[in-house]
């Protein structure tokens, strides 16, 4: 599942994610919703790629470590609707 926007949606999804595909844009951007601060503790960086474009960015892929996955909140029908 991919989550696109809304600060609350990001925070809820990040707590349950086993993979995070994070794009770090190397510029200050105006906006009213941002991805929450990402603490990579409990994750392993498995891929990183610099993109030298007009708007330079880094594409990062993190996978949750097995020990950290055991502490994921249980999904229920209400939180998924």
Beta strands, then each sheet from edge to edge (+ up, - down):
strand 1: 19-25
strand 2: 43-51
strand 3: 57-64
sheet 1: 1+ 3- 2+
end
